[in-house]
Amino acid sequence: MNLWIPTSAVIMGGLALAKVGYNTYLRFIAPLLAILVVLIAGFLMLGALMN
């Protein structure tokens, strides 16, 4: 959650120092978040099936 919620001071501070807009950052991070959601769902399904 800390990767995309704008209340994370580290993310917002880093974006401000790099002069990167929040919308640009979201477009960059969205594919990574999608991959993580798919992987986490897969691991949860695998764990549920093995239990």
CHARMM internal coordinates of N, CA and C (Angstrom, degrees):
IC EDIT
DIST 1 N 1 CA 1.4426
DIST 1 CA 1 C 1.5241
ANGL 1 N 1 CA 1 C 111.81
DIST 1 C 2 N 1.3237
ANGL 1 CA 1 C 2 N 117.35
DIHE 1 N 1 CA 1 C 2 N -31.43
DIST 2 N 2 CA 1.4554
ANGL 1 C 2 N 2 CA 119.32
DIHE 1 CA 1 C 2 N 2 CA -177.32
DIST 2 CA 2 C 1.5217
ANGL 2 N 2 CA 2 C 112.75
DIHE 1 C 2 N 2 CA 2 C -69.67
DIST 2 C 3 N 1.3307
ANGL 2 CA 2 C 3 N 117.89
DIHE 2 N 2 CA 2 C 3 N -12.59
DIST 3 N 3 CA 1.4649
ANGL 2 C 3 N 3 CA 119.68
DIHE 2 CA 2 C 3 N 3 CA 179.23
DIST 3 CA 3 C 1.5172
ANGL 3 N 3 CA 3 C 112.39
DIHE 2 C 3 N 3 CA 3 C -72.74
DIST 3 C 4 N 1.3276
ANGL 3 CA 3 C 4 N 118.66
DIHE 3 N 3 CA 3 C 4 N -27.18
DIST 4 N 4 CA 1.4627
ANGL 3 C 4 N 4 CA 117.95
DIHE 3 CA 3 C 4 N 4 CA -173.50
DIST 4 CA 4 C 1.5226
ANGL 4 N 4 CA 4 C 114.99
DIHE 3 C 4 N 4 CA 4 C -129.13
DIST 4 C 5 N 1.3213
ANGL 4 CA 4 C 5 N 117.87
DIHE 4 N 4 CA 4 C 5 N -6.20
DIST 5 N 5 CA 1.4619
ANGL 4 C 5 N 5 CA 118.96
DIHE 4 CA 4 C 5 N 5 CA 177.06
DIST 5 CA 5 C 1.5280
ANGL 5 N 5 CA 5 C 108.80
DIHE 4 C 5 N 5 CA 5 C -81.63
DIST 5 C 6 N 1.3262
ANGL 5 CA 5 C 6 N 118.39
DIHE 5 N 5 CA 5 C 6 N 127.60
DIST 6 N 6 CA 1.4682
ANGL 5 C 6 N 6 CA 120.14
DIHE 5 CA 5 C 6 N 6 CA -173.35
DIST 6 CA 6 C 1.5178
ANGL 6 N 6 CA 6 C 114.92
DIHE 5 C 6 N 6 CA 6 C -72.71
DIST 6 C 7 N 1.3288
ANGL 6 CA 6 C 7 N 119.34
DIHE 6 N 6 CA 6 C 7 N -0.09
DIST 7 N 7 CA 1.4562
ANGL 6 C 7 N 7 CA 119.81
DIHE 6 CA 6 C 7 N 7 CA 178.90
DIST 7 CA 7 C 1.5182
ANGL 7 N 7 CA 7 C 112.45
DIHE 6 C 7 N 7 CA 7 C -86.31
DIST 7 C 8 N 1.3110
ANGL 7 CA 7 C 8 N 117.77
DIHE 7 N 7 CA 7 C 8 N -4.35
DIST 8 N 8 CA 1.4553
ANGL 7 C 8 N 8 CA 121.08
DIHE 7 CA 7 C 8 N 8 CA 176.64
DIST 8 CA 8 C 1.5300
ANGL 8 N 8 CA 8 C 108.76
DIHE 7 C 8 N 8 CA 8 C -73.65
DIST 8 C 9 N 1.3161
ANGL 8 CA 8 C 9 N 116.05
DIHE 8 N 8 CA 8 C 9 N 115.01
DIST 9 N 9 CA 1.4640
ANGL 8 C 9 N 9 CA 120.79
DIHE 8 CA 8 C 9 N 9 CA -175.92
DIST 9 CA 9 C 1.5216
ANGL 9 N 9 CA 9 C 111.87
DIHE 8 C 9 N 9 CA 9 C -64.52
DIST 9 C 10 N 1.3070
ANGL 9 CA 9 C 10 N 117.71
DIHE 9 N 9 CA 9 C 10 N -34.33
DIST 10 N 10 CA 1.4664
ANGL 9 C 10 N 10 CA 120.58
DIHE 9 CA 9 C 10 N 10 CA -179.05
DIST 10 CA 10 C 1.5242
ANGL 10 N 10 CA 10 C 110.54
DIHE 9 C 10 N 10 CA 10 C -66.09
DIST 10 C 11 N 1.3263
ANGL 10 CA 10 C 11 N 116.82
DIHE 10 N 10 CA 10 C 11 N -45.54
DIST 11 N 11 CA 1.4653
ANGL 10 C 11 N 11 CA 120.36
DIHE 10 CA 10 C 11 N 11 CA 179.92
DIST 11 CA 11 C 1.5253
ANGL 11 N 11 CA 11 C 110.65
DIHE 10 C 11 N 11 CA 11 C -64.74
DIST 11 C 12 N 1.3293
ANGL 11 CA 11 C 12 N 117.12
DIHE 11 N 11 CA 11 C 12 N -48.76
DIST 12 N 12 CA 1.4597
ANGL 11 C 12 N 12 CA 120.06
DIHE 11 CA 11 C 12 N 12 CA -177.59
DIST 12 CA 12 C 1.5261
ANGL 12 N 12 CA 12 C 111.43
DIHE 11 C 12 N 12 CA 12 C -66.49
DIST 12 C 13 N 1.3174
ANGL 12 CA 12 C 13 N 117.14
DIHE 12 N 12 CA 12 C 13 N -37.70
DIST 13 N 13 CA 1.4561
ANGL 12 C 13 N 13 CA 120.18
DIHE 12 CA 12 C 13 N 13 CA 177.19
DIST 13 CA 13 C 1.5160
ANGL 13 N 13 CA 13 C 111.83
DIHE 12 C 13 N 13 CA 13 C -65.95
DIST 13 C 14 N 1.3193
ANGL 13 CA 13 C 14 N 116.33
DIHE 13 N 13 CA 13 C 14 N -42.83
DIST 14 N 14 CA 1.4663
ANGL 13 C 14 N 14 CA 120.55
DIHE 13 CA 13 C 14 N 14 CA 178.26
DIST 14 CA 14 C 1.5149
ANGL 14 N 14 CA 14 C 112.00
DIHE 13 C 14 N 14 CA 14 C -64.19
DIST 14 C 15 N 1.3265
ANGL 14 CA 14 C 15 N 116.38
DIHE 14 N 14 CA 14 C 15 N -40.49
DIST 15 N 15 CA 1.4593
ANGL 14 C 15 N 15 CA 119.88
DIHE 14 CA 14 C 15 N 15 CA 178.02
DIST 15 CA 15 C 1.5222
ANGL 15 N 15 CA 15 C 111.31
DIHE 14 C 15 N 15 CA 15 C -65.70
DIST 15 C 16 N 1.3222
ANGL 15 CA 15 C 16 N 116.19
DIHE 15 N 15 CA 15 C 16 N -38.73
DIST 16 N 16 CA 1.4678
ANGL 15 C 16 N 16 CA 119.45
DIHE 15 CA 15 C 16 N 16 CA 179.06
DIST 16 CA 16 C 1.5241
ANGL 16 N 16 CA 16 C 110.98
DIHE 15 C 16 N 16 CA 16 C -67.06
DIST 16 C 17 N 1.3175
ANGL 16 CA 16 C 17 N 117.27
DIHE 16 N 16 CA 16 C 17 N -42.15
DIST 17 N 17 CA 1.4650
ANGL 16 C 17 N 17 CA 120.42
DIHE 16 CA 16 C 17 N 17 CA 178.82
DIST 17 CA 17 C 1.5243
ANGL 17 N 17 CA 17 C 111.77
DIHE 16 C 17 N 17 CA 17 C -64.99
DIST 17 C 18 N 1.3287
ANGL 17 CA 17 C 18 N 116.44
DIHE 17 N 17 CA 17 C 18 N -36.91
DIST 18 N 18 CA 1.4658
ANGL 17 C 18 N 18 CA 120.57
DIHE 17 CA 17 C 18 N 18 CA -179.33
DIST 18 CA 18 C 1.5270
ANGL 18 N 18 CA 18 C 112.08
DIHE 17 C 18 N 18 CA 18 C -84.33
DIST 18 C 19 N 1.3260
ANGL 18 CA 18 C 19 N 117.29
DIHE 18 N 18 CA 18 C 19 N -6.83
DIST 19 N 19 CA 1.4704
ANGL 18 C 19 N 19 CA 123.24
DIHE 18 CA 18 C 19 N 19 CA -178.34
DIST 19 CA 19 C 1.5287
ANGL 19 N 19 CA 19 C 111.64
DIHE 18 C 19 N 19 CA 19 C 58.03
DIST 19 C 20 N 1.3204
ANGL 19 CA 19 C 20 N 113.91
DIHE 19 N 19 CA 19 C 20 N 45.88
DIST 20 N 20 CA 1.4639
ANGL 19 C 20 N 20 CA 122.16
DIHE 19 CA 19 C 20 N 20 CA 177.81
DIST 20 CA 20 C 1.5208
ANGL 20 N 20 CA 20 C 107.44
DIHE 19 C 20 N 20 CA 20 C -109.62
DIST 20 C 21 N 1.3215
ANGL 20 CA 20 C 21 N 117.14
DIHE 20 N 20 CA 20 C 21 N 130.97
DIST 21 N 21 CA 1.4553
ANGL 20 C 21 N 21 CA 121.03
DIHE 20 CA 20 C 21 N 21 CA 178.64
DIST 21 CA 21 C 1.5141
ANGL 21 N 21 CA 21 C 111.31
DIHE 20 C 21 N 21 CA 21 C -71.22
DIST 21 C 22 N 1.3427
ANGL 21 CA 21 C 22 N 115.05
DIHE 21 N 21 CA 21 C 22 N 152.06
DIST 22 N 22 CA 1.4634
ANGL 21 C 22 N 22 CA 119.75
DIHE 21 CA 21 C 22 N 22 CA -179.01
DIST 22 CA 22 C 1.5214
ANGL 22 N 22 CA 22 C 111.20
DIHE 21 C 22 N 22 CA 22 C -63.95
DIST 22 C 23 N 1.3353
ANGL 22 CA 22 C 23 N 118.06
DIHE 22 N 22 CA 22 C 23 N -37.22
DIST 23 N 23 CA 1.4638
ANGL 22 C 23 N 23 CA 120.12
DIHE 22 CA 22 C 23 N 23 CA 178.97
DIST 23 CA 23 C 1.5245
ANGL 23 N 23 CA 23 C 111.33
DIHE 22 C 23 N 23 CA 23 C -66.13
DIST 23 C 24 N 1.3215
ANGL 23 CA 23 C 24 N 118.00
DIHE 23 N 23 CA 23 C 24 N -35.76
DIST 24 N 24 CA 1.4677
ANGL 23 C 24 N 24 CA 121.73
DIHE 23 CA 23 C 24 N 24 CA 176.32
DIST 24 CA 24 C 1.5230
ANGL 24 N 24 CA 24 C 110.34
DIHE 23 C 24 N 24 CA 24 C -65.24
DIST 24 C 25 N 1.3257
ANGL 24 CA 24 C 25 N 115.60
DIHE 24 N 24 CA 24 C 25 N -42.46
DIST 25 N 25 CA 1.4654
ANGL 24 C 25 N 25 CA 120.60
DIHE 24 CA 24 C 25 N 25 CA 178.63
DIST 25 CA 25 C 1.5257
ANGL 25 N 25 CA 25 C 110.84
DIHE 24 C 25 N 25 CA 25 C -62.58
DIST 25 C 26 N 1.3505
ANGL 25 CA 25 C 26 N 116.88
DIHE 25 N 25 CA 25 C 26 N -42.96
DIST 26 N 26 CA 1.4616
ANGL 25 C 26 N 26 CA 119.60
DIHE 25 CA 25 C 26 N 26 CA 179.63
DIST 26 CA 26 C 1.5238
ANGL 26 N 26 CA 26 C 111.89
DIHE 25 C 26 N 26 CA 26 C -63.19
DIST 26 C 27 N 1.3424
ANGL 26 CA 26 C 27 N 116.83
DIHE 26 N 26 CA 26 C 27 N -39.47
DIST 27 N 27 CA 1.4745
ANGL 26 C 27 N 27 CA 118.94
DIHE 26 CA 26 C 27 N 27 CA 177.02
DIST 27 CA 27 C 1.5239
ANGL 27 N 27 CA 27 C 111.28
DIHE 26 C 27 N 27 CA 27 C -64.80
DIST 27 C 28 N 1.3241
ANGL 27 CA 27 C 28 N 117.15
DIHE 27 N 27 CA 27 C 28 N -31.90
DIST 28 N 28 CA 1.4595
ANGL 27 C 28 N 28 CA 121.23
DIHE 27 CA 27 C 28 N 28 CA 179.38
DIST 28 CA 28 C 1.5287
ANGL 28 N 28 CA 28 C 111.56
DIHE 27 C 28 N 28 CA 28 C -74.77
DIST 28 C 29 N 1.3263
ANGL 28 CA 28 C 29 N 117.62
DIHE 28 N 28 CA 28 C 29 N -39.78
DIST 29 N 29 CA 1.4588
ANGL 28 C 29 N 29 CA 121.77
DIHE 28 CA 28 C 29 N 29 CA -172.79
DIST 29 CA 29 C 1.5324
ANGL 29 N 29 CA 29 C 112.90
DIHE 28 C 29 N 29 CA 29 C -86.79
DIST 29 C 30 N 1.3277
ANGL 29 CA 29 C 30 N 118.68
DIHE 29 N 29 CA 29 C 30 N -17.51
DIST 30 N 30 CA 1.4673
ANGL 29 C 30 N 30 CA 122.07
DIHE 29 CA 29 C 30 N 30 CA -176.43
DIST 30 CA 30 C 1.5319
ANGL 30 N 30 CA 30 C 113.64
DIHE 29 C 30 N 30 CA 30 C -57.69
DIST 30 C 31 N 1.3465
ANGL 30 CA 30 C 31 N 119.83
DIHE 30 N 30 CA 30 C 31 N -45.11
DIST 31 N 31 CA 1.4729
ANGL 30 C 31 N 31 CA 117.76
DIHE 30 CA 30 C 31 N 31 CA 178.27
DIST 31 CA 31 C 1.5338
ANGL 31 N 31 CA 31 C 112.79
DIHE 30 C 31 N 31 CA 31 C -62.46
DIST 31 C 32 N 1.3241
ANGL 31 CA 31 C 32 N 117.54
DIHE 31 N 31 CA 31 C 32 N -37.83
DIST 32 N 32 CA 1.4623
ANGL 31 C 32 N 32 CA 120.13
DIHE 31 CA 31 C 32 N 32 CA 177.63
DIST 32 CA 32 C 1.5167
ANGL 32 N 32 CA 32 C 111.04
DIHE 31 C 32 N 32 CA 32 C -63.84
DIST 32 C 33 N 1.3117
ANGL 32 CA 32 C 33 N 117.23
DIHE 32 N 32 CA 32 C 33 N -43.47
DIST 33 N 33 CA 1.4590
ANGL 32 C 33 N 33 CA 120.39
DIHE 32 CA 32 C 33 N 33 CA 178.96
DIST 33 CA 33 C 1.5289
ANGL 33 N 33 CA 33 C 111.34
DIHE 32 C 33 N 33 CA 33 C -64.20
DIST 33 C 34 N 1.3252
ANGL 33 CA 33 C 34 N 117.39
DIHE 33 N 33 CA 33 C 34 N -37.12
DIST 34 N 34 CA 1.4728
ANGL 33 C 34 N 34 CA 120.53
DIHE 33 CA 33 C 34 N 34 CA 177.69
DIST 34 CA 34 C 1.5291
ANGL 34 N 34 CA 34 C 110.67
DIHE 33 C 34 N 34 CA 34 C -64.54
DIST 34 C 35 N 1.3159
ANGL 34 CA 34 C 35 N 116.61
DIHE 34 N 34 CA 34 C 35 N -43.00
DIST 35 N 35 CA 1.4702
ANGL 34 C 35 N 35 CA 120.49
DIHE 34 CA 34 C 35 N 35 CA 177.97
DIST 35 CA 35 C 1.5230
ANGL 35 N 35 CA 35 C 110.28
DIHE 34 C 35 N 35 CA 35 C -62.83
DIST 35 C 36 N 1.3288
ANGL 35 CA 35 C 36 N 117.42
DIHE 35 N 35 CA 35 C 36 N -42.91
DIST 36 N 36 CA 1.4638
ANGL 35 C 36 N 36 CA 120.67
DIHE 35 CA 35 C 36 N 36 CA 179.27
DIST 36 CA 36 C 1.5140
ANGL 36 N 36 CA 36 C 111.96
DIHE 35 C 36 N 36 CA 36 C -63.94
DIST 36 C 37 N 1.3328
ANGL 36 CA 36 C 37 N 118.17
DIHE 36 N 36 CA 36 C 37 N -39.06
DIST 37 N 37 CA 1.4667
ANGL 36 C 37 N 37 CA 121.15
DIHE 36 CA 36 C 37 N 37 CA 178.62
DIST 37 CA 37 C 1.5261
ANGL 37 N 37 CA 37 C 110.07
DIHE 36 C 37 N 37 CA 37 C -62.97
DIST 37 C 38 N 1.3218
ANGL 37 CA 37 C 38 N 117.12
DIHE 37 N 37 CA 37 C 38 N -43.55
DIST 38 N 38 CA 1.4716
ANGL 37 C 38 N 38 CA 120.68
DIHE 37 CA 37 C 38 N 38 CA -179.97
DIST 38 CA 38 C 1.5301
ANGL 38 N 38 CA 38 C 110.52
DIHE 37 C 38 N 38 CA 38 C -65.23
DIST 38 C 39 N 1.3275
ANGL 38 CA 38 C 39 N 117.39
DIHE 38 N 38 CA 38 C 39 N -43.79
DIST 39 N 39 CA 1.4674
ANGL 38 C 39 N 39 CA 120.43
DIHE 38 CA 38 C 39 N 39 CA 179.36
DIST 39 CA 39 C 1.5249
ANGL 39 N 39 CA 39 C 111.91
DIHE 38 C 39 N 39 CA 39 C -64.15
DIST 39 C 40 N 1.3116
ANGL 39 CA 39 C 40 N 117.42
DIHE 39 N 39 CA 39 C 40 N -44.25
DIST 40 N 40 CA 1.4554
ANGL 39 C 40 N 40 CA 120.70
DIHE 39 CA 39 C 40 N 40 CA -179.21
DIST 40 CA 40 C 1.5221
ANGL 40 N 40 CA 40 C 110.58
DIHE 39 C 40 N 40 CA 40 C -64.83
DIST 40 C 41 N 1.3322
ANGL 40 CA 40 C 41 N 117.21
DIHE 40 N 40 CA 40 C 41 N -42.11
DIST 41 N 41 CA 1.4658
ANGL 40 C 41 N 41 CA 120.03
DIHE 40 CA 40 C 41 N 41 CA 178.04
DIST 41 CA 41 C 1.5231
ANGL 41 N 41 CA 41 C 110.59
DIHE 40 C 41 N 41 CA 41 C -63.20
DIST 41 C 42 N 1.3215
ANGL 41 CA 41 C 42 N 116.85
DIHE 41 N 41 CA 41 C 42 N -39.36
DIST 42 N 42 CA 1.4617
ANGL 41 C 42 N 42 CA 120.32
DIHE 41 CA 41 C 42 N 42 CA 178.07
DIST 42 CA 42 C 1.5192
ANGL 42 N 42 CA 42 C 112.24
DIHE 41 C 42 N 42 CA 42 C -64.19
DIST 42 C 43 N 1.3223
ANGL 42 CA 42 C 43 N 116.71
DIHE 42 N 42 CA 42 C 43 N -43.95
DIST 43 N 43 CA 1.4640
ANGL 42 C 43 N 43 CA 119.80
DIHE 42 CA 42 C 43 N 43 CA 178.61
DIST 43 CA 43 C 1.5257
ANGL 43 N 43 CA 43 C 111.53
DIHE 42 C 43 N 43 CA 43 C -65.47
DIST 43 C 44 N 1.3304
ANGL 43 CA 43 C 44 N 116.97
DIHE 43 N 43 CA 43 C 44 N -37.81
DIST 44 N 44 CA 1.4653
ANGL 43 C 44 N 44 CA 119.81
DIHE 43 CA 43 C 44 N 44 CA 177.42
DIST 44 CA 44 C 1.5230
ANGL 44 N 44 CA 44 C 111.08
DIHE 43 C 44 N 44 CA 44 C -65.26
DIST 44 C 45 N 1.3241
ANGL 44 CA 44 C 45 N 117.26
DIHE 44 N 44 CA 44 C 45 N -41.19
DIST 45 N 45 CA 1.4746
ANGL 44 C 45 N 45 CA 119.70
DIHE 44 CA 44 C 45 N 45 CA 178.13
DIST 45 CA 45 C 1.5239
ANGL 45 N 45 CA 45 C 110.45
DIHE 44 C 45 N 45 CA 45 C -66.22
DIST 45 C 46 N 1.3190
ANGL 45 CA 45 C 46 N 117.08
DIHE 45 N 45 CA 45 C 46 N -40.41
DIST 46 N 46 CA 1.4646
ANGL 45 C 46 N 46 CA 120.29
DIHE 45 CA 45 C 46 N 46 CA 178.21
DIST 46 CA 46 C 1.5099
ANGL 46 N 46 CA 46 C 110.78
DIHE 45 C 46 N 46 CA 46 C -63.01
DIST 46 C 47 N 1.3264
ANGL 46 CA 46 C 47 N 117.04
DIHE 46 N 46 CA 46 C 47 N -43.10
DIST 47 N 47 CA 1.4625
ANGL 46 C 47 N 47 CA 120.36
DIHE 46 CA 46 C 47 N 47 CA 178.19
DIST 47 CA 47 C 1.5011
ANGL 47 N 47 CA 47 C 112.35
DIHE 46 C 47 N 47 CA 47 C -64.66
DIST 47 C 48 N 1.3319
ANGL 47 CA 47 C 48 N 117.53
DIHE 47 N 47 CA 47 C 48 N -38.12
DIST 48 N 48 CA 1.4650
ANGL 47 C 48 N 48 CA 120.59
DIHE 47 CA 47 C 48 N 48 CA 179.27
DIST 48 CA 48 C 1.5197
ANGL 48 N 48 CA 48 C 110.87
DIHE 47 C 48 N 48 CA 48 C -67.85
DIST 48 C 49 N 1.3285
ANGL 48 CA 48 C 49 N 117.12
DIHE 48 N 48 CA 48 C 49 N -36.99
DIST 49 N 49 CA 1.4578
ANGL 48 C 49 N 49 CA 120.08
DIHE 48 CA 48 C 49 N 49 CA 179.59
DIST 49 CA 49 C 1.5230
ANGL 49 N 49 CA 49 C 112.46
DIHE 48 C 49 N 49 CA 49 C -70.91
DIST 49 C 50 N 1.3260
ANGL 49 CA 49 C 50 N 116.30
DIHE 49 N 49 CA 49 C 50 N -31.93
DIST 50 N 50 CA 1.4702
ANGL 49 C 50 N 50 CA 119.69
DIHE 49 CA 49 C 50 N 50 CA -178.93
DIST 50 CA 50 C 1.5171
ANGL 50 N 50 CA 50 C 112.38
DIHE 49 C 50 N 50 CA 50 C -80.38
DIST 50 C 51 N 1.3106
ANGL 50 CA 50 C 51 N 118.29
DIHE 50 N 50 CA 50 C 51 N -14.61
DIST 51 N 51 CA 1.4466
ANGL 50 C 51 N 51 CA 121.06
DIHE 50 CA 50 C 51 N 51 CA -176.41
DIST 51 CA 51 C 1.4875
ANGL 51 N 51 CA 51 C 111.65
DIHE 50 C 51 N 51 CA 51 C -83.21
END
COOR INIT
IC SEED 1 N 1 CA 1 C
IC BUILD
